[in-house]
Amino acid sequence: MEYTRSGSDIFMRLDKGEEIHTSIQSICESEGISGAAITSGIGRVQDTDLGYLDDQNIYQRIVRKDPHELLSLQGNVSIFDGKPFTHLHVVLSDNDHKVQGGHLFASTIHVVGEIHMRVLEKNVSVPMTRCSIPGS
């Protein structure tokens, strides 16, 4: 993983075998980031666990082991239990160009991942925080 920071923007390149949530959280911890918006992400991923929250507040999940093109990655970073927490959504495409998306629980880079994050200003009086959601 490599990243560069320019003002409020962080551009990161994740390499094969790196998990997306873990990588972003690691950068946030290193940079002291308590709030940010993940504005874009592209690349190729595998072992992707994604889903949606149903009417009973239970996540319906599916794991895609095979490689998929990462068409879009968006979300935010907040603080949960004193550590950076990432809430991410993805849009993926399989090798037949069938598109699927949802809440991202986990995904590992298959080839490369390129992600942009916009950091919230530090002069915000309260950092973004996250609370538990039943069923998550």
MDTraj code that builds the backbone (N, CA, C; nanometers):
import mdtraj as md
import numpy as np

residues = "MET GLU TYR THR ARG SER GLY SER ASP ILE PHE MET ARG LEU ASP LYS GLY GLU GLU ILE HIS THR SER ILE GLN SER ILE CYS GLU SER GLU GLY ILE SER GLY ALA ALA ILE THR SER GLY ILE GLY ARG VAL GLN ASP THR ASP LEU GLY TYR LEU ASP ASP GLN ASN ILE TYR GLN ARG ILE VAL ARG LYS ASP PRO HIS GLU LEU LEU SER LEU GLN GLY ASN VAL SER ILE PHE ASP GLY LYS PRO PHE THR HIS LEU HIS VAL VAL LEU SER ASP ASN ASP HIS LYS VAL GLN GLY GLY HIS LEU PHE ALA SER THR ILE HIS VAL VAL GLY GLU ILE HIS MET ARG VAL LEU GLU LYS ASN VAL SER VAL PRO MET THR ARG CYS SER ILE PRO GLY SER".split()
xyz = np.array([
    [0.0844, -0.1174, 0.0000],
    [0.0000, 0.0000, 0.0000],
    [0.0888, 0.1235, 0.0000],
    [0.0485, 0.2186, -0.0802],
    [0.1117, 0.3496, -0.0801],
    [0.0011, 0.4544, -0.0790],
    [0.0306, 0.5693, -0.0180],
    [-0.0660, 0.6788, -0.0223],
    [0.0082, 0.8112, -0.0156],
    [-0.0600, 0.9134, -0.0640],
    [-0.0069, 1.0482, -0.0552],
    [-0.1192, 1.1401, -0.0112],
    [-0.0825, 1.2411, 0.0661],
    [-0.1810, 1.3371, 0.1148],
    [-0.1503, 1.4735, 0.0563],
    [-0.2548, 1.5388, 0.0059],
    [-0.2451, 1.6743, -0.0458],
    [-0.3592, 1.7532, 0.0167],
    [-0.3292, 1.8289, 0.1214],
    [-0.4342, 1.9029, 0.1925],
    [-0.5333, 1.8068, 0.2552],
    [-0.6586, 1.8180, 0.2155],
    [-0.7639, 1.7310, 0.2688],
    [-0.7832, 1.6030, 0.1890],
    [-0.7071, 1.5861, 0.0826],
    [-0.7228, 1.4697, -0.0038],
    [-0.6138, 1.3664, 0.0210],
    [-0.6559, 1.2396, 0.0269],
    [-0.5612, 1.1288, 0.0335],
    [-0.5902, 1.0368, -0.0837],
    [-0.4863, 1.0079, -0.1588],
    [-0.4941, 0.9144, -0.2693],
    [-0.4134, 0.7914, -0.2301],
    [-0.4767, 0.6746, -0.2379],
    [-0.4077, 0.5523, -0.1965],
    [-0.4108, 0.4483, -0.3072],
    [-0.3033, 0.3703, -0.3112],
    [-0.2967, 0.2557, -0.4008],
    [-0.2788, 0.1318, -0.3142],
    [-0.3770, 0.0418, -0.3232],
    [-0.3694, -0.0835, -0.2501],
    [-0.3214, -0.1926, -0.3450],
    [-0.2418, -0.2833, -0.2915],
    [-0.1816, -0.3886, -0.3727],
    [-0.2474, -0.5234, -0.3469],
    [-0.2184, -0.6177, -0.4335],
    [-0.2732, -0.7530, -0.4267],
    [-0.2602, -0.8087, -0.2845],
    [-0.3717, -0.8634, -0.2347],
    [-0.3734, -0.9261, -0.1036],
    [-0.4131, -0.8346, 0.0109],
    [-0.4218, -0.7043, -0.0123],
    [-0.4584, -0.6110, 0.0943],
    [-0.6107, -0.5987, 0.1031],
    [-0.6622, -0.5975, 0.2261],
    [-0.8058, -0.5851, 0.2484],
    [-0.8418, -0.4370, 0.2527],
    [-0.9522, -0.4007, 0.1905],
    [-0.9877, -0.2600, 0.1731],
    [-1.0144, -0.1890, 0.3062],
    [-1.1047, -0.2425, 0.3892],
    [-1.1363, -0.1764, 0.5171],
    [-1.0103, -0.1595, 0.6023],
    [-0.9363, -0.2683, 0.6177],
    [-0.8161, -0.2665, 0.7024],
    [-0.7157, -0.1632, 0.6535],
    [-0.6976, -0.1540, 0.5232],
    [-0.6014, -0.0599, 0.4660],
    [-0.6424, 0.0847, 0.4904],
    [-0.7689, 0.1171, 0.4651],
    [-0.8163, 0.2538, 0.4868],
    [-0.8079, 0.2900, 0.6353],
    [-0.8492, 0.1992, 0.7224],
    [-0.8432, 0.2243, 0.8661],
    [-0.6996, 0.2464, 0.9130],
    [-0.6065, 0.1724, 0.8566],
    [-0.4649, 0.1869, 0.8923],
    [-0.4138, 0.3260, 0.8563],
    [-0.4492, 0.3730, 0.7380],
    [-0.4091, 0.5076, 0.6962],
    [-0.4716, 0.6123, 0.7888],
    [-0.5988, 0.5955, 0.8214],
    [-0.6663, 0.6907, 0.9105],
    [-0.6003, 0.6943, 1.0475],
    [-0.5621, 0.5786, 1.0973],
    [-0.4948, 0.5742, 1.2270],
    [-0.3600, 0.6452, 1.2196],
    [-0.2843, 0.6189, 1.1142],
    [-0.1529, 0.6826, 1.0969],
    [-0.1625, 0.8339, 1.0836],
    [-0.2682, 0.8806, 1.0159],
    [-0.2849, 1.0231, 0.9888],
    [-0.3686, 1.0954, 1.0943],
    [-0.4203, 1.0230, 1.1941],
    [-0.5029, 1.0851, 1.2977],
    [-0.6368, 1.1341, 1.2464],
    [-0.6965, 1.0604, 1.1539],
    [-0.8217, 1.1019, 1.0903],
    [-0.9405, 1.0468, 1.1680],
    [-1.0326, 1.1368, 1.2051],
    [-1.1525, 1.0945, 1.2782],
    [-1.2786, 1.1050, 1.1934],
    [-1.2683, 1.1611, 1.0754],
    [-1.3830, 1.1720, 0.9869],
    [-1.3382, 1.1979, 0.8446],
    [-1.3986, 1.1255, 0.7506],
    [-1.3619, 1.1419, 0.6095],
    [-1.4719, 1.0844, 0.5211],
    [-1.4696, 1.1244, 0.3958],
    [-1.5591, 1.0683, 0.2948],
    [-1.4738, 0.9923, 0.1932],
    [-1.5105, 0.8690, 0.1682],
    [-1.4483, 0.7919, 0.0605],
    [-1.5281, 0.8283, -0.0641],
    [-1.4646, 0.8966, -0.1571],
    [-1.5387, 0.9499, -0.2712],
    [-1.5298, 0.8623, -0.3951],
    [-1.4242, 0.7829, -0.4071],
    [-1.4138, 0.6956, -0.5239],
    [-1.3166, 0.5818, -0.4969],
    [-1.3390, 0.4740, -0.5685],
    [-1.2484, 0.3608, -0.5634],
    [-1.2702, 0.2749, -0.6869],
    [-1.1604, 0.2355, -0.7501],
    [-1.1653, 0.1497, -0.8676],
    [-1.0558, 0.0444, -0.8545],
    [-1.0663, -0.0616, -0.9327],
    [-0.9627, -0.1640, -0.9317],
    [-1.0201, -0.3014, -0.9579],
    [-0.9528, -0.4029, -0.9045],
    [-0.9962, -0.5412, -0.9207],
    [-0.9830, -0.6096, -0.7850],
    [-1.0927, -0.6750, -0.7413],
    [-1.0997, -0.7341, -0.6083],
    [-1.1431, -0.8802, -0.6149],
    [-1.1263, -0.9494, -0.5017],
    [-1.1725, -1.0874, -0.4880],
    [-1.2146, -1.1092, -0.3433],
    [-1.2728, -1.2270, -0.3160],
    [-1.3168, -1.2594, -0.1797],
    [-1.3982, -1.1449, -0.1199],
    [-1.4978, -1.1027, -0.1936],
    [-1.5784, -0.9868, -0.1558],
    [-1.7063, -1.0306, -0.0864],
    [-1.7252, -0.9823, 0.0344],
    [-1.8432, -1.0101, 0.1157],
    [-1.9289, -0.8840, 0.1123],
    [-2.0476, -0.8933, 0.0484],
    [-2.1341, -0.7766, 0.0385],
    [-2.2776, -0.8145, 0.0691],
    [-2.3600, -0.7154, 0.0951],
    [-2.4986, -0.7443, 0.1271],
    [-2.5834, -0.6197, 0.1396],
    [-2.7028, -0.6418, 0.1929],
    [-2.7957, -0.5315, 0.2160],
    [-2.8730, -0.5588, 0.3452],
    [-2.9228, -0.4529, 0.4060],
    [-3.0002, -0.4625, 0.5286],
    [-3.1471, -0.4797, 0.4926],
    [-3.2076, -0.5924, 0.5345],
    [-3.3467, -0.6193, 0.4971],
    [-3.4454, -0.5500, 0.5924],
    [-3.5745, -0.5766, 0.5721],
    [-3.6802, -0.5115, 0.6503],
    [-3.6774, -0.5475, 0.7982],
    [-3.6122, -0.6581, 0.8339],
    [-3.6012, -0.6996, 0.9741],
    [-3.4679, -0.6558, 1.0349],
    [-3.3974, -0.5643, 0.9679],
    [-3.2663, -0.5159, 1.0126],
    [-3.1630, -0.6278, 1.0229],
    [-3.1708, -0.7238, 0.9303],
    [-3.0742, -0.8333, 0.9218],
    [-3.0041, -0.8216, 0.7870],
    [-2.8707, -0.8249, 0.7918],
    [-2.7958, -0.8168, 0.6663],
    [-2.8085, -0.9470, 0.5886],
    [-2.8476, -0.9368, 0.4629],
    [-2.8484, -1.0484, 0.3691],
    [-2.7166, -1.0398, 0.2927],
    [-2.6316, -1.1416, 0.3109],
    [-2.4940, -1.1338, 0.2607],
    [-2.4657, -1.2415, 0.1563],
    [-2.3704, -1.2084, 0.0706],
    [-2.3205, -1.3028, -0.0289],
    [-2.1702, -1.2797, -0.0420],
    [-2.0947, -1.3863, -0.0583],
    [-1.9501, -1.3757, -0.0770],
    [-1.9177, -1.4138, -0.2210],
    [-1.8476, -1.3257, -0.2883],
    [-1.8004, -1.3489, -0.4249],
    [-1.6512, -1.3783, -0.4175],
    [-1.6147, -1.5062, -0.4265],
    [-1.4744, -1.5470, -0.4159],
    [-1.3941, -1.5065, -0.5392],
    [-1.4558, -1.5198, -0.6570],
    [-1.3848, -1.4935, -0.7823],
    [-1.3599, -1.3447, -0.8027],
    [-1.2618, -1.3107, -0.8847],
    [-1.2289, -1.1701, -0.9080],
    [-1.3425, -1.0938, -0.9759],
    [-1.3581, -0.9692, -0.9350],
    [-1.4552, -0.8762, -0.9929],
    [-1.3883, -0.7410, -1.0132],
    [-1.4373, -0.6696, -1.1123],
    [-1.3923, -0.5329, -1.1335],
    [-1.4614, -0.4439, -1.0310],
    [-1.3841, -0.3622, -0.9615],
    [-1.4393, -0.2643, -0.8676],
    [-1.4714, -0.1389, -0.9475],
    [-1.6006, -0.1166, -0.9717],
    [-1.6445, -0.0032, -1.0532],
    [-1.6625, 0.1235, -0.9717],
    [-1.7007, 0.1069, -0.8444],
    [-1.7262, 0.2223, -0.7602],
    [-1.7135, 0.1817, -0.6139],
    [-1.6544, 0.2688, -0.5353],
    [-1.6436, 0.2516, -0.3905],
    [-1.6726, 0.3867, -0.3281],
    [-1.7684, 0.3897, -0.2360],
    [-1.8038, 0.5138, -0.1669],
    [-1.8339, 0.4837, -0.0218],
    [-1.8213, 0.5836, 0.0628],
    [-1.8554, 0.5637, 0.2026],
    [-1.7996, 0.6722, 0.2906],
    [-1.7781, 0.6360, 0.4174],
    [-1.7257, 0.7340, 0.5116],
    [-1.6419, 0.6655, 0.6181],
    [-1.5694, 0.7495, 0.6902],
    [-1.4883, 0.7057, 0.8033],
    [-1.5365, 0.7819, 0.9253],
    [-1.5576, 0.7105, 1.0336],
    [-1.5947, 0.7714, 1.1608],
    [-1.5158, 0.6998, 1.2701],
    [-1.5444, 0.7331, 1.3934],
    [-1.4776, 0.6688, 1.5067],
    [-1.5778, 0.5776, 1.5767],
    [-1.5361, 0.4536, 1.6026],
    [-1.6170, 0.3568, 1.6765],
    [-1.5263, 0.2862, 1.7756],
    [-1.5635, 0.2916, 1.9028],
    [-1.4801, 0.2344, 2.0095],
    [-1.3374, 0.2885, 2.0063],
    [-1.3244, 0.4172, 1.9744],
    [-1.1945, 0.4836, 1.9773],
    [-1.1055, 0.4597, 1.8575],
    [-1.1541, 0.3877, 1.7564],
    [-1.0712, 0.3573, 1.6385],
    [-1.1453, 0.3959, 1.5107],
    [-1.0704, 0.4199, 1.4011],
    [-1.1362, 0.4495, 1.2741],
    [-1.2258, 0.3336, 1.2291],
    [-1.3451, 0.3692, 1.1833],
    [-1.4437, 0.2724, 1.1358],
    [-1.4842, 0.3119, 0.9950],
    [-1.4815, 0.2174, 0.9025],
    [-1.5184, 0.2456, 0.7636],
    [-1.6554, 0.1861, 0.7324],
    [-1.7401, 0.2669, 0.6730],
    [-1.8717, 0.2237, 0.6239],
    [-1.8675, 0.2434, 0.4728],
    [-1.8649, 0.1315, 0.3994],
    [-1.8414, 0.1369, 0.2554],
    [-1.9487, 0.0642, 0.1759],
    [-1.9741, 0.1160, 0.0563],
    [-2.0616, 0.0511, -0.0409],
    [-1.9851, 0.0380, -0.1721],
    [-2.0174, -0.0695, -0.2468],
    [-1.9451, -0.0969, -0.3711],
    [-2.0408, -0.1285, -0.4849],
    [-1.9888, -0.1106, -0.6057],
    [-2.0503, -0.1619, -0.7267],
    [-1.9420, -0.2452, -0.7948],
    [-1.9765, -0.3708, -0.8273],
    [-1.8822, -0.4645, -0.8880],
    [-1.9355, -0.5133, -1.0213],
    [-1.8444, -0.5605, -1.1060],
    [-1.8815, -0.6230, -1.2324],
    [-1.8053, -0.7536, -1.2456],
    [-1.8780, -0.8609, -1.2829],
    [-1.8095, -0.9884, -1.3046],
    [-1.7532, -0.9935, -1.4468],
    [-1.6965, -1.1060, -1.4840],
    [-1.6334, -1.1184, -1.6159],
    [-1.7338, -1.1187, -1.7309],
    [-1.8628, -1.1349, -1.6997],
    [-1.9678, -1.1257, -1.8017],
    [-2.0322, -0.9878, -1.8027],
    [-1.9723, -0.8931, -1.7324],
    [-2.0199, -0.7548, -1.7228],
    [-2.1530, -0.7419, -1.6501],
    [-2.1854, -0.8401, -1.5639],
    [-2.3044, -0.8302, -1.4802],
    [-2.2664, -0.7515, -1.3556],
    [-2.3484, -0.6512, -1.3256],
    [-2.3180, -0.5579, -1.2175],
    [-2.3967, -0.5958, -1.0919],
    [-2.3292, -0.5820, -0.9785],
    [-2.3888, -0.6115, -0.8488],
    [-2.3276, -0.5159, -0.7470],
    [-2.4022, -0.4835, -0.6437],
    [-2.3463, -0.3931, -0.5441],
    [-2.4148, -0.4058, -0.4112],
    [-2.3636, -0.3298, -0.3154],
    [-2.4226, -0.3281, -0.1828],
    [-2.3245, -0.2828, -0.0772],
    [-2.3612, -0.3082, 0.0478],
    [-2.2768, -0.2772, 0.1632],
    [-2.1557, -0.3691, 0.1597],
    [-2.0375, -0.3138, 0.1808],
    [-1.9140, -0.3929, 0.1765],
    [-1.8721, -0.4336, 0.3169],
    [-1.8697, -0.5643, 0.3416],
    [-1.8203, -0.6176, 0.4684],
    [-1.6704, -0.6435, 0.4611],
    [-1.6224, -0.6941, 0.3478],
    [-1.4795, -0.7226, 0.3308],
    [-1.4518, -0.7452, 0.1834],
    [-1.3306, -0.7116, 0.1414],
    [-1.2870, -0.7375, 0.0047],
    [-1.1356, -0.7257, -0.0015],
    [-1.0751, -0.8166, -0.0750],
    [-0.9301, -0.8202, -0.0895],
    [-0.8924, -0.7785, -0.2312],
    [-0.7902, -0.6984, -0.2412],
    [-0.7431, -0.6545, -0.3725],
    [-0.6880, -0.7740, -0.4496],
    [-0.7315, -0.7865, -0.5745],
    [-0.6848, -0.8951, -0.6613],
    [-0.5679, -0.8492, -0.7481],
    [-0.5746, -0.7297, -0.8018],
    [-0.4672, -0.6739, -0.8845],
    [-0.4184, -0.5439, -0.8224],
    [-0.5059, -0.4432, -0.8214],
    [-0.4728, -0.3129, -0.7631],
    [-0.6031, -0.2426, -0.7263],
    [-0.5958, -0.1530, -0.6279],
    [-0.7090, -0.0694, -0.5925],
    [-0.6617, 0.0743, -0.5802],
    [-0.7368, 0.1665, -0.6372],
    [-0.7042, 0.3088, -0.6306],
    [-0.8217, 0.3802, -0.5652],
    [-0.7959, 0.4453, -0.4517],
    [-0.9031, 0.5015, -0.3699],
    [-0.8713, 0.6469, -0.3351],
    [-0.9750, 0.7296, -0.3376],
    [-0.9637, 0.8699, -0.2958],
    [-1.0466, 0.8900, -0.1699],
    [-0.9881, 0.9619, -0.0731],
    [-1.0563, 0.9942, 0.0518],
    [-1.0415, 1.1436, 0.0792],
    [-1.1524, 1.2086, 0.1139],
    [-1.1514, 1.3502, 0.1512],
    [-1.1648, 1.3586, 0.3026],
    [-1.0663, 1.4148, 0.3678],
    [-1.0607, 1.4233, 0.5133],
    [-1.1381, 1.5450, 0.5617],
    [-1.2177, 1.5267, 0.6672],
    [-1.2891, 1.6393, 0.7273],
    [-1.1904, 1.7256, 0.8046],
    [-1.2173, 1.8533, 0.8086],
    [-1.1289, 1.9457, 0.8786],
    [-1.1196, 1.9120, 1.0263],
    [-1.0007, 1.9291, 1.0826],
    [-0.9778, 1.8958, 1.2232],
    [-1.0431, 1.9941, 1.3192],
    [-1.0829, 2.1107, 1.2715],
    [-1.1409, 2.2076, 1.3640],
    [-1.2888, 2.1809, 1.3915],
    [-1.3389, 2.0678, 1.3461],
    [-1.4754, 2.0284, 1.3801],
    [-1.4769, 1.9972, 1.5293],
    [-1.5752, 2.0489, 1.6022],
    [-1.5737, 2.0371, 1.7486],
    [-1.5923, 1.8938, 1.7984],
    [-1.6637, 1.8117, 1.7238],
    [-1.6856, 1.6724, 1.7646],
    [-1.6519, 1.5830, 1.6464],
    [-1.5659, 1.4804, 1.6664],
    [-1.5359, 1.3903, 1.5552],
    [-1.6599, 1.3086, 1.5192],
    [-1.6634, 1.2607, 1.3954],
    [-1.7723, 1.1716, 1.3566],
    [-1.7613, 1.0452, 1.4404],
    [-1.8711, 1.0033, 1.4989],
    [-1.8709, 0.8787, 1.5770],
    [-1.9802, 0.7876, 1.5242],
    [-1.9664, 0.6614, 1.5540],
    [-2.0604, 0.5605, 1.5063],
    [-2.1132, 0.4834, 1.6259],
    [-2.2412, 0.4476, 1.6209],
    [-2.2980, 0.3649, 1.7264],
    [-2.3362, 0.2299, 1.6666],
    [-2.3585, 0.1329, 1.7522],
    [-2.3959, -0.0013, 1.7078],
    [-2.5367, 0.0002, 1.6499],
    [-2.5557, -0.0840, 1.5475],
    [-2.6880, -0.1039, 1.4874],
    [-2.7275, -0.2485, 1.5169],
    [-2.8444, -0.2699, 1.5760],
    [-2.8858, -0.4065, 1.6029],
    [-2.8859, -0.4903, 1.4743],
    [-2.8319, -0.6112, 1.4822],
    [-2.8294, -0.7007, 1.3674],
    [-2.7087, -0.6831, 1.2780],
    [-2.6219, -0.5862, 1.3051],
    [-2.5071, -0.5661, 1.2164],
    [-2.3845, -0.6359, 1.2678],
])
top = md.Topology()
chain = top.add_chain()
for i, resn in enumerate(residues, 1):
    res = top.add_residue(resn, chain, resSeq=i)
    for name in ("N", "CA", "C"):
        top.add_atom(name, md.element.get_by_symbol(name[0]), res)
traj = md.Trajectory(xyz[None], top)
